[in-house]
Amino acid sequence: MAGKFLITGLGNIGAEYAGTRHNIGFMVLDHLAGESGTFFTSGRLGSTATISYRGSQLILLKPSTYMNLSGKAVKYWLQAENIKTENLLVICDDLNLQFGTMRMRKKGSNGGHNGLGNIQELLGTSEYSRLRIGIGADFSRGKQIDYVLGKIEGQEAKDLPFVLEHAAQAVKDFSFMGVDLTMNSCNSWKLSE
């Protein structure tokens, strides 16, 4: 299934957002680039790095449009690199999943996630693969924004490298085996207690 893929991690640019729960998509891409000894370069609407895996080319994209306008960067890079929508994978945080839990899907609703909503709107379809990474929902009423823009700390910070490693493997599997087979292994994975 060798080919060209656009792997988009969602997050917000700027030092104040580094290490926050909402930026877990960026963290997965940083992990992948780090494994390959590759660096991101700034380009139109985002920073990109390119890695190879089993004959495929994976273009890693961190949009610079801020979360809620992510679709603009995704649409531009799909067109610029001539990549089909079925070779797009979007990685984002998910409040509805326990920390570290992952769900890969090949289509679906945006689940209230503004980044996914904007991508769906600009691509004109909800039929693109996404990898949601759980950040939990340990916040009191009215504190959701503070929570998602808060830093990952404590035990979760200790567990984070395992989560990123597994998410990075899921990305590589997606490019090699396709979404259906990857969903089976990815969606059953759990952080060991």
Beta strands, then each sheet from edge to edge (+ up, - down):
strand 1: 4-9
strand 2: 41-43
strand 3: 46-53
strand 4: 56-63
strand 5: 88-94
strand 6: 102-105
strand 7: 129-134
sheet 1: 2+ 3- 4+ 1+ 5+ 7+ 6-
end
